Amino acid sequence: MGKLTTHVLDTANGCPAAGMAVRLYRLEADGPKWLRSLHLNGDGRADGPVLEGATFTAGRYRLVFEVAAYFRARGEKLPEPAFLDEVPLDFGIADEASHYHVPLLASPWSYSTYRGS
């Protein structure tokens, strides 16, 4: 059975992005459909799969990471508006039997992602 997981590393402070808010959408022809919201745990991970079971279907998805809010909550002085506010990552799920892991490495000034394992 396939599933979607995520985690975020705070590269500015060298730690997991504990408490960062994340939203998941399915991208449909008539626009994004909100599926769920969550906050990352102390290890910078969702407490379980972000998507699994009958809702884990092939298609286009978007994870939105609330980067500026996370760094402000840590006491970082960010400009207004922040250089990075919310980071949307659009990706596709083609194989419903696979594990899709979408990590984010983020600072107030940059981010990167990849398909993890």
Secondary structure, DSSP 4 states (H G I P E B T S, - for coil): --EEEEEEEETTTTEE-TT-EEEEEEEETTEEEEEEEEE--TTSB-SS-SEEGGG--SEEEEEEEEHHHHHHHTT----SS-SSSEEEEEEEE--TTSEEEEEEEE-SS-EEE--B-
